[in-house]
Amino acid sequence: MKEEIEEFIELTDKEGNKSKYEILDVIFRDDEDFAVLLPEGSEDEVVIFRVVPLDGDEVEYVEVTDDELADSIFDEFIKRIDSEE
């Protein structure tokens, strides 16, 4: 399920705090999309979110808390960057 996703997004956490992210890549694995996001103001820290489809064109971004899965998605992201060079 590969869809067009905005280049920048703003997410709101459970406490109502808003954070902006740049979407660096979306990786499709095991019938799910995972977004590699760069927090605003950061140059070297990325976070991995699962992209969960909702009604219509809406999606929910859920942070991946499984370190093994996050590392695996990040490794694939790095391989993509290396192959583009």
Secondary structure as GFF3:
##gff-version 3
##sequence-region A 1 85
A	DSSP	beta_strand	8	12	.	.	.	ID=ss1
A	DSSP	beta_strand	18	29	.	.	.	ID=ss2
A	DSSP	beta_strand	32	39	.	.	.	ID=ss3
A	DSSP	beta_strand	47	53	.	.	.	ID=ss4
A	DSSP	beta_strand	59	63	.	.	.	ID=ss5
A	DSSP	alpha_helix	67	84	.	.	.	ID=ss6
###
